[in-house]
Amino acid sequence: MTEKNHCQNLYLSSGGLIIYRNLLNDPVISKLRNLLKEFSKDNPDKESVLNSYYDMQHKLLESAESLNLSGNVLKSYVINLLVKDKNFFSLTCEKYGCNIQKDLYNAALNDIRIMRSIVGVNLNSIVSSLDFPCNFLENYSPTNKSEKICEFQDYVSALFSSDSDEALLNALINYYSNIGCAELSNHIAFKWHNTNGLIGVENFDKVNLDDIVGYEYQKETLVKNTLDFVSGKPANNVLIIGSAGTGKSSSVKAVVNKFYSKGLRLVQISKEQLLCLSDVLKELKSRGKYFIIFIDDLSFEEFETDYKEMKSVLDGGVEDIPKNILIYATSNRRHLIKETWNDRRADEELHSFDSMNEKLSLSERFGVVITYDSPDKKHYLKIVQSLAKKQKIELDEEALNQEASKWELRTHGRSGRTAKQFINYISSSI
């Protein structure tokens, strides 16, 4: 078979993608198909072939730098497309793993054969045959190459080490099942965008539970509830209350870091997005992962009514919370809706008791309420000493305690956040 015939066959077969048909709209794949189509003609238009080739190089170089792709950039790029493609096959694998119907598996296998054939095309040979120099990206190293091992490294490595169609497909199924596809393919935490849906958090806090000094009962309670959740057992929505800087939010992030390998993901929404809560639930309930919807610093003024949407969901109203979703919220208030003296004055409202009860009822909808009290002096200094040890600050303990005590007096009072700010300050001073 001549090279032209081979290119023609590749062009025609690539149009036969079924499951991964979205990839035909990708700019690199589109340019590659244009190149194959034009080159396979008896008298190819050199300018058209070369423009497609250089457009591809431009996009692949850009992607290699932005996505940290290395080695054979076209292969890395295509695997990245396969991982992130959201289709009925990837969503099914995300939810059911390898327990998929045989015909569906075979349809996916056919698409993988096509994509591996495309990746294997010798572009250097094609362009060289037109008497133009080329240096396609076969052993590329991005400028800011990341050497860190990501959370999903084992699954990523399996994709790139696959040496057959079946091996790549099985590695993809494993990836979809354990990590997720599309938006879930390479992030642990997400923010909700009212228009675009899930947006991955690029630099999610790597905090772990040991970083939060003390609060052992609180952490154990949170861990048990979360473990029950990701184990498919009954679990409760959680409200964490306490003073600012005590580690409420960090504890939620820490349990997500602890259980991400069991399929746990975090989706943060703001108080203002509670009106979109039904949209969030609709998006997440069909996905094959466990989700904590996280609302940080939740509280309402007396004139705000958005809490009623949340209360309806927590009550199991018309739309119940799906089994793969829990709501974790933090607040500085024990009662989430501001209460005023007017709520207690019967002469101003006939049903003042009902009004007050309505305002106190939201926090009661959370099955687990955990309190993070401000640390006493002993606890505060213990936090300081623990952080100093981790930062390898060599300072006499008594002197460290004295400086830490002075710091909390002239700043925000005792808290884990205050202790961390003190350590940051003293680290730059010694």
PyMOL commands that set and color helices and strands:
alter all, ss='L'
color gray80, all
select helices_A, chain A and resi 3-14+21-25+27-39+46-67+73-84+88-96+102-119+123-128+153-160+165-178+182-184+209-211+216-230+248-262+271-285+307-314+341-344+352-364+377-390+397-410+416-427
alter helices_A, ss='H'
color red, helices_A
select strands_A, chain A and resi 189-193+197-200+238-242+264-268+290-295+325-331+368-372
alter strands_A, ss='S'
color yellow, strands_A
deselect
rebuild
show_as cartoon
